[in-house]
């Protein structure tokens, strides 16, 4: 049955990818603007969707739910406070970026400072993505895939080896995928995947609460309120390992200001919009999603804690176990 699920899953993904490829063919990718900026053809909805999929990867879904499993809802601070930074992106930063016609943050810094600063920051961005961001995304995604489809059991290898194999395959396919169609292919497919991810993510939360409440998700939520009310506290302790409450006011804002307003990985999608209006619309749609994002990225971890009675030793396995 698991192999049937895997085959069906791959067929659906291939179908969506092919559809997105046909749509992206309308954009000429033989120029740098066409390849890296999607020919500046993205609408507000597409901008929001592709940024959501860029940000809401498995390191958020697995990692933040793992943290909420261990500590509680305080980790939601990453999501909710981001909404403020995204609004600033829409009304302060995007008008400046588009006014100067830049495609990258590095270009903007070159206009403001000099070429050395541009190159130095570009190297920092690349180093950060390769060393910090990509390994976490590949690991967490492979962890979920292996947990759901039991690849290690079928191959007769350890779970660590299975994760390495899966992450290698995902990485290779991802590179080929982007080489074929550039940003436009990624953006069109993200519009579909984004909606599917939101629907599936909410379904996991609702079904999990339903299991806790013997078929009634409201009773399930009430069980959490009665049994583990401390897990629903959105303010961490002063000495919390996840998000100490003073961080909300003295650190989180500046971190989010960089990530959402000056991070090439995020901003590039907004700069690829048709015009300023569409890029701002995309940012506002995104800010609304961030407010409700904890329903997908945080609450399932609390549900998993109650469902498994805190019996899962490794918190990163909480969300994959709940999905399974």
N, C-alpha and C positions, 0 to 999 in steps of 0.2 A: 504493500500500500504506500509505503514511503517513497519507493521509486516512481510510482505513478504520480504522486504529488510533485516530485522533483521534475519529472518530464512535463507535466502540465504547467508548472511554474515557469520553466525555461521557455515553453512554447508561447506563453502569454507575454513574457518579457521580450522575446524575439519579435512577436507581432507588434508590440508597442514601439519597439526600436525601429522596425521597418517603416511603420507609419510616420514616426518622427523623422526618419531619414528622407522619406518622400517630401515631407513638408519643408525640411531644411534645404532640399535641392533647389527651392525657389530663390534661395539666397546665394549669390555668387561668392565663393570662398577663395577666389584666386588673388585677393588683395588682403593686406593685413587687417583692414577694417572689416571686411567680409568674414574673415576667418576668426579673428579674436573678438570682434564686437557684434557679430551676427548681422552685419550690414545696418546697424542701428535700426532694427526693425521690430524690437520687442514692445509689446503692449504692457500696460500696468499689471494685468493679471499674470502674464508670462514672467515679468520681472519678479513679482512677489513669489511665484511658484518656484522659479529656479534658485532664488536666494534661500527660500525655505529648505529646498532639497540640498543646497550647498551647506547650510548650517545644521539642519535637522538630520544628521546622519546617525549612524549607529552609535557613535561615541556619546551622543546626547541621549538617545533612547535607552541604550544599555547602561551607560555610565551614570547618568543622572538618576535613573530608576534604581540603580544599584546603591547610589548614595542615599536616596530617600528610603530604601529598604533598611539601610543601616542607621540613618540619622533622623529621617523624617522629612517633612515638606520644606524645610529651610532652604534646600537646594533650588527651590522655585525662584529664588532671587535672581538667578542668572537669566531666567526667561522674562520675568515681569519687568525688571529694571531695564531690560534691553529695549522695551517699547518706547521709553523716553529717548534713548539714543537714536532710535530709528526715526522718530519724529524730527529730531535735530538734523539727521541726514537729509530728510525731505526738504526742510525749510531753510537750512543754513548752508550745508555742505554741497548738496547737488547743484544749486544755482551757481556756486563759485566754480565747481569743477566744469560744468557745461559752458559757463561763460568763457573760460579759457580754452575750451575745446580739447581737453586732455583725455587720453584713454586709460592712463594708469596714474596711480598715486605718485609714482616715481617721477613722472613727467611734471606733475604739479609742483613737487619739491624742487625739481630742476629750475622751473620758472621762478620759484620763490628764493632759492639759494644758489646752487651751482651744480655742475655735472658730477662732481665727486660725490655730493650728497645723494644724488639720484642713483648712482651705481652702488654706493654703500648700502642704501636702503633696499635696493633690488636684491642684493646678495643676502641681506638679512631675511627678507621675505622668503626667498627660495630655500634658504637653510632651515627656516622655521617650519615651512610646509613639509619638507622632506624628512626632517628629523623628528618633529613634534606632532604634526597634524596627521599626515598620511598613515604612519604606523598604527596610530590609535584607531583610525577609521577602519583600516583593513583588518586589524585584530578583532575589534568588536563585531564587525559584520560577519567575519568568519566564525566567531564564537556562536552567534545566533544560528547561522546556517548549519553548523555542525550539531548543535544541540537539537534543532528541529528535525533534521534528516538523518542523524546518526551516521555521518560519513565515516567516522573513525571505526565504527563497528563493521561496516561493510568492507572497508579496506583492510581491516585487521591491524590498525596502527593506534598509537596513543592519540589522545585528544590534541596534544600540542602539535604533533606531526600533521594531523588532519587540518588544524587551523593554518599551519604554514602552507600546506598544499592549496587550500581554498583561497587564502589571501593572495597567493602568487597568481592563481588563475584569474581572480577578480581584478588584480592590478594590470595584468596583461590585456584582458578584455577591455578594461577602462581606457587604457592608452590607445588601443586600436580604435575604439569607439570615438574618441575625441579627434584622433588624426583624420578620420573619415569626414566628419562634418563640422568640426570646430564648435564655437559657442552656440550657433543656431541649432544644431542637432541636440546639444545638451539641453538648451532652454526649452525646445519643443517637447522633448521627452519628459523633462522635469515637470511640465505643466500637467501631464497625465499622472506621472508617478506621485506628484505632490498631493493631488486629490485622493489617490488611492491610499497613500500613507496616512493622511488625516482620517479618512473613513475607517481604515483598518486599525489605526491607533486608538480611536474612540471606541471601536468595537471591542478591543481587548479590555479597555477599562470597564465598559458597561457589562460585558460578559463575566469579567472577574468579580465585579460587585454582585452580579446576579448569582454567581456560585456561592459567595459568602452569605447571601440572603436567601438561600434556598429557592432561587428563581426570581426573586424581586430585588432589583439593584438598589432601590431605596432602603430596603431592610439591610442590604449588604453594607451600605454606607453608614447606616445607623449602628451596625455592629462595630465598625471601625471607631466611630465616635464613642461608643460605650467601652470597648476593650482597650483601645490604644489612642486615647485623645492626644497624648503627647506627640504622636507622629504627625498630627495635623498642624502643629505649631510652625508658622512660617518664619519665625524669628529665632535664629540660632543663639545658643549661649555665647557669652563673651569669649570663652575658651574653646568654642566649637572647632572641630577639625575640618568642617565643610565650609560654612559661611557664618562667621561670628557676626552678630547683629551690627556692631559698629562699622563693619565692612560695607554695609548697605549705603552708608552716608559718606564714608571717607576713602573708599577704594573701588567699589563695584562700578560706580558711575564713570570713573576715568577709564577703567578697563573696557567697559562697554562702548565708551566714546571712541576708543581706538578701533575696537573690533568691528563696529557697525558703520563707522564714518570714515575710517582711514585704512581699512584692510582691503587690499587689492582683490582678494578672493570674493569678497562681498560686493564691494563698490563697482567692480567691473560690470556686473549684471545690470545695475541701475544705469550705468553710463551707456549701455547698449540699447536703451529705449529709443523710441522714435523721436521723442522730444522731452523737454523738461516736465511737461504736464504728465506724461505717461510714466516717467521715472518717479515722480512724486506720488502718483496714484499707487504705484507698486509698493513704495515705501510705507504708505499709510495702510494698505492691505496687510502688509507684513507686520506692522505694529499691532494691529488688531489680533493677528494670529498669536503673537508673542504673549499677549495678555492671557489667552486661553490655552497656550501651549502646555502648561503644567498638567492638564488633563491627560496628555499623552506622554509627556516626558518625566513626570514626577509621581502622580497619583498611583499609577500601576505598581510602583515599588512598594507603596504602603499597602496596597491590596495584596501583593505577593507576601509581605511580611505576615499579614493576618491569615492568608490562605494556607501558608506552609508553617505557620506558628513559629516563625523565626528559625526554622531548622536548616536553612541553606547556609553553608559555611562561607562560600565565596559570593559576595554581594553582586558581582558582575553576572552571576548565573541566575539572579532572581527574575529578570524580565524574560530571558529565553525559557526558563522553566514555566513561567506563567503562560507564555504563548503556547508552549507545547501542551 
